[in-house]
């Protein structure tokens, strides 16, 4: 039988925190290809599980992400 409460605790145990860095427009390269290359190299060097995983987000009229 599937024990949801037990599995939820296990999910919390394996959760990773991804807020170690922030994004500031002043630090972003004006060339999107250069910026992407920088991010990809950082992900590869960090040896993360899924370096090519991404999330595309748009912003609303208040400049807030809506992804």
C-alpha positions as CSV (number, residue, x, y, z in Angstrom):
1,X,0.0,0.0,0.0
2,X,1.2,3.5,-0.8
3,X,2.0,5.6,2.3
4,X,1.6,9.2,1.2
5,X,2.6,10.7,4.6
6,X,5.8,8.6,4.6
7,X,6.6,9.6,1.0
8,X,6.0,13.3,1.7
9,X,8.6,13.2,4.5
10,X,11.0,11.5,2.2
11,X,10.5,14.2,-0.5
12,X,11.2,16.9,2.1
13,X,14.4,15.0,3.0
14,X,15.7,15.1,-0.5
15,X,14.7,18.6,-1.4
16,X,17.5,20.9,-2.5
17,X,17.7,24.6,-1.9
18,X,18.3,26.6,-5.1
19,X,18.4,30.1,-3.8
20,X,22.2,30.4,-3.3
21,X,22.4,33.0,-6.0
22,X,20.4,35.9,-7.3
23,X,20.0,37.5,-10.7
24,X,20.7,41.2,-11.1
25,X,20.2,42.8,-14.5
26,X,23.5,44.6,-14.0
27,X,25.3,41.3,-14.0
28,X,23.7,39.9,-17.1
29,X,25.6,40.0,-20.4
30,X,23.8,42.0,-23.1
31,X,24.4,39.1,-25.5
32,X,22.0,36.3,-24.7
33,X,24.2,33.6,-26.2
34,X,27.1,34.7,-24.1
35,X,25.0,34.7,-21.0
36,X,23.6,31.3,-21.7
37,X,27.1,30.0,-22.2
38,X,28.1,31.4,-18.9
39,X,25.1,29.8,-17.1
40,X,25.7,26.4,-18.9
41,X,29.4,26.4,-17.9
42,X,28.5,27.2,-14.3
43,X,26.0,24.3,-14.2
44,X,28.5,21.9,-15.7
45,X,31.2,23.0,-13.3
46,X,28.8,22.6,-10.3
47,X,28.2,19.0,-11.4
48,X,24.5,19.3,-10.9
49,X,22.2,16.3,-11.7
50,X,20.4,18.0,-14.6
51,X,22.6,20.8,-16.0
52,X,20.4,21.3,-19.1
53,X,17.1,21.5,-17.1
54,X,15.5,24.9,-17.5
55,X,12.4,26.9,-16.6
56,X,11.2,29.6,-19.0
57,X,9.2,32.4,-17.3
58,X,7.4,35.4,-18.5
59,X,6.5,38.5,-16.5
60,X,3.2,40.2,-16.0
61,X,2.4,43.9,-16.2
62,X,3.9,44.4,-12.7
63,X,7.2,42.8,-13.9
64,X,6.6,39.8,-11.7
65,X,7.4,36.3,-13.0
66,X,4.4,34.2,-13.9
67,X,5.9,30.7,-14.4
